[in-house]
Amino acid sequence: MSTVPEYFASRVFDDKVMRARLPEKVYKSLRQTIDQGKPLDLQLANAVATAMCAWAVENGATHFTHWFQPLTGITAEKHDSFINGAPDGRVIMELTGKALIQGEPDASSFPSGGLRATFEARGYTAWDPTSYAFIKEKTLCIPTAFCSYGGEALDKKTPLLRSMEALNRQALRILKLFGSTDVKRVVTNVGPEQEYFLVDRAMYEKRKDLIYTGRTLFGAKPPKGQELEDHYFGAIKPRVQAYMDELNEELWKLGVLAKTEHNEVAPAQHELAPIYATTNVATDHNQLTMEIMKKVARKHGLVCLLHEKPFAGVNGSGKHNNWSMSTDTGENLLSPGETPYENARFLLFLVAVIKAVDEYSDLLRLAVATAGNDHRLGANEAPPAVVSMFLGDELSAVLDAIETDSPYAGAEKKKLRLGVDILPLFSRDTTDRNRTSPFAFTGNKFEFRMVGSNDSIACANIMINASVAEALRQFADALEGAEDFDGALHALIKEQIIAHKRIIFNGNGYDDAWIKEATEVRGLPNLRTTADALPKLLEQKNVDMLTRHQIFSVSELRSRYEIQLENYVRTVRIEALTMADMARREILPAVAAYAAALADGMAKKKAAEPDVSCGYEGKVVKKLSCLTDCADSKTDAIEKAVTELDALGDVTKEAGFVRDTVLPRMAELRAVCDEAETLTAASYWPFPTYGDLLFGV
């Protein structure tokens, strides 16, 4: 049996394979393309394609695909075989450089937000050599960007790569000021922790809401939920462990650095966390992880639920996005370091992030805005919709000392003047983690906790990279012409601390008093829903910043606004119609049948013994009769709301109507049906209950 080191990345055309299979000159040229962004000519591409094809065929591949990430939120692929006709009537297996570099999938049916008319079908995929090709089953998958015929980005990878380049440019300007001329590139790194639920497939298939929407639209709270907190880090059940074992093996073959697995807080909830990778690769790997999670689950008679809130009353699932910056020389720019030089540099990058999060908190919020995530944000397992930052006591005290020019105890009561005095050595992990903070410093990285479990992490990291790049740009502009660099540096950091300290909060983000303070005293935005958040994308300050760094064009921003709002509306519309269907065809008939059976039993008892008491039966029948009438009326209200929604014809109006009318009516119907469930005999209830689903694996 092979060991993990023997089969790890065995299905990846990675650096080790390239070094072994490519001529030295070709390998070095390709590395320059990967590491420095140098152009890739067709001759080089032909050599790489020939080697890639030979390797793929040797490993059982028969087809190749340009694997891309359109604005659907999932990946897309069109398979072409390697076969080409030979003169003798046989076939040869080949991949050309042209086919490697560029593909042409039909772009007409992917979301474009008005960038493309339906009849304009041409779109292009372009190879991203910074993310290694891999074999999935019998197909060579080539990670690519996806754009329209006119060059507009129709995917999530293109703006992510642009944002990484924007941050690289501005960070290099800052490092040059500190004399770091040996640094040629700055990259961002991410480690996304992926939460998910596992439920039994046979039960899943009996619930239309799970099948159509990914979450339960009905479900009374079971006698036991997560109150005892006995599932968290508990012993993993054999069936789940078998699933995790196979999941790890499949991910390791694909070069995904799956590291940590454990039970999460809610019953049936689990987590997988990888080792860090560059943001682009981490994004690709996370998309692969979600796909493989679902595929492996099916083999074990399970279903993997990635919806942010599949069950009411227990924790939903997020994706903690651990983000940092590092140089090609191996330095983490968010690590305090051991010298005054490193301390001053660290503090400048730190206040750049603080400034970025404060000024562009609306972009961070809208980057994670979906119909599913709206149910999770602000609950007791997720940060609130108000964006704030946690720094911890020690780092906050350092910033306070700089702001007020007062002594800092950690530096032997010395005043902190950057570039003159030796700053304190900051210890890592000297403060507790704050799981209620949306954006928390955790030693040498920031943990952005608002990303939903079903989201691509690309969106969040685009906005983090872009906003930090803008802060660094402004800092570089201010410092590059300074006559007294040390003095200007100290003044700049002090100025930024004063200007943006409102975003720093080290307390309990779940406390209602904090939400009040954040919005009424500090002036922080509270964008509770997707309909509230997405219009911020088109605010002038955000458009100016994102276009200045060439991350999006104005038309690309408008398209994303349209697409995301449309997706929000369509998602809730599907949920509303599913609720109405389940109520009409399953719940109401089942409850009515049970009530009729009770009434029939009462009649028979009365006939046999006129003086007998039927208090229980009578009470339940009366209650169920009221509930069925109410549920019928509220189902009518949902159907009427959907009809009104369809008549609006404007996506902005539709989103507001969904928020203000459709979702409240859905909540009302659910409350009635869930109460009916608690009164209906289990043998009559038409689909598996919360207890069945949460404790059935």
Secondary structure by P-SEA (a helix, b strand, c coil): ccccccccccccccaaaaaacccaaaaaaaaaaaaccccccaaaaaaaaaaaaaaaaaaccccccccccccccbbbbbbbbccccccccbbbbbcccccccccccccccccccccccccccbbbbbbcccbbbbbccccbbbbbbbbccccccccaaaaaaaaaaaaaaaaaaaaaaaccccccbbbbbbbbbbbbccccaaaaaacccccccccccccccccccccccccccccccaaaaaaaaaaaaaaaaacccccbbbbccccccbbbbbccccaaaaaaaaaaaaaaaaaaaaaacbbbbcccccccccbbbbbbbbcccccccccccccccccaaaaaaaaaaaaaaaaaaaacaaaaaaaaccccccccccccccccccccccccaaaaaaaaaaaacbbbccccccccccccccccccccccccccccccccccccccccccccccccaaaaaaaaaaaaaaaaaaaaaaccccccaaaaaaaaaaaaaaaccccccccccccaaaaaaacccccccccccccccccccccaaaaaaaaaaccccaaaaaaaaaaaaaaaaaaaaaaaaaaaaaaaccaaaaaaaaaaaaaaaaaaaaaacccccaaaaaaaaaaaaaaaaaaaaaaaaaaaaaaaaaacccaaaaaaaaaccaaaaaaaaaaaaaaaaaacccccccccccccccccc
